[in-house]
Structures are given as structure tokens and as C-alpha cells.
Amino acid sequence: MQRCPTIPHYVHMSKETPCVAVCMIDPKTKLCFGCGRTLPEIARWHAMESAERLSVMALLPVRMAEAGLAPIAGSQKRA
């Protein structure tokens, strides 16, 4: 897929991603502030099978809540 330089990268992402284009890792929890994934999960994301991605995504809301992380204000998931 060719990417248009004027369209943000997250517009081109699969719907099977929790990414909200807020890519910052919390140094205390080692989780992404935007989506709640770990760096190893982010690095392997495109190599994961669909079922594994969906399984990780199902864990993210509880993982973020338990870590005391709330989605960053202004970040919105794509429909």
C-alpha cells in the first residue's frame, strides 16, 4: 500500500489495532499511554495472527485501569 505523505499514518492502519497515534511509553508501567500495549507487543503486532491481536486488545482496558492509566484526553479511536 502506498502512503500519502499528507495523510497521518494511523489512517492507514488495520482496524485490528488499538493504536490511537499517541505513542509514548510510561516509564513506570512500561505500557503505551495511548493503547496500553508493551513495547514487545507493539514490535510484534504486524507479525501476530488476528486471533492473538484480538486477544491482546481484549486485555488492554483492564490492563490500563489496573496500571492507573487513562486514555489521553483528545485521543479517539477510529470507527
Residue pairs with C-beta under 8 A, 6 or more apart in sequence:
1 12
3 9
3 12
8 21
9 21
10 19
10 20
10 21
10 78
11 78
13 19
13 78
15 78
16 50
16 53
16 54
16 57
17 35
17 45
17 53
18 35
18 36
18 37
18 57
18 60
18 77
19 34
19 35
20 34
20 35
20 71
20 72
20 75
20 76
20 77
21 34
21 75
22 32
22 33
22 34
22 35
22 72
22 75
23 32
23 34
24 32
24 33
24 34
25 31
25 32
25 33
25 39
26 32
26 33
26 67
26 69
29 67
29 68
29 69
30 38
30 39
31 37
31 38
31 63
31 64
31 67
31 69
32 38
32 42
33 69
33 72
34 71
34 72
34 75
35 60
36 60
36 61
36 63
36 64
36 67
36 69
37 45
37 56
37 60
41 56
45 53
48 56
64 70
64 71
